[in-house]
Amino acid sequence: YDCTVTAVNISEEQIRFARESCENLPVKILCEDYRRIRGIFDKIVSIGMFEHVGQKNYRTFMNVAYRCLKERGIFLLHTIGSNTSRVNCESWINRYIFPNGMLPSIAQIGRAVEDLFVIEDIHNLAPHYEKTLLAWNNRFQKAWPRFADKFDRTFKRMWEYYLLCCAGAFRARHIQAWQIVMTKPGADQPRCRIG
């Protein structure tokens, strides 16, 4: 794709895995809090991160993206979201899976980007996410015999519960998966969709 990539993460384990996966590629992976990122980028892509910054940091997150994006750059936010604005996540998931996680609503995202970005496109991937979660559960079940001696049955049940509850929430249309394309005001409108 003729690009260089700078990735940011705070998980040492994920960084180690990513560095191994990207060996000999033009990819730099930083162990850094997103709020401390410096530099200007042509494109910014955030995948599955926004759910973890917390409502009080939504505007901070967007300010960082704005500060780091070139004037004519493109910002893609991929996030799971809720149909309603909330102040916390479901208690079981918050305790066992994503501590301090929260699913933003479109209204909360809109308030966070107001006066910073132009929302160019919103695409809802939710119909595919139910199938994805069911496929992940299927792979988890098939792979379980390789991990059964390392993890107990409680761990297995927790992941089954998590994957299947999330699949059900997508099926019931209580939660969504959005890809939101944004630019700074004054930038050219990007080609978000082919056709």
Secondary structure, DSSP 8 states (H G I E B T S, - for coil): ----EEEEES-HHHHHHHHHHTTTSSEEEEE--GGG--S-EEEEEEES-GGGT-GGGHHHHHHHHHHHEEEEEEEEEEEEEESS--SS--HHHHHHTSTT-----HHHHHHHHTTT-EEEEEEE-HHHHHHHHHHHHHHHHHHHHHHTTTS-HHHHHHHHHHHHHHHHHHHTTSEEEEEEEEE-TTS-----S--
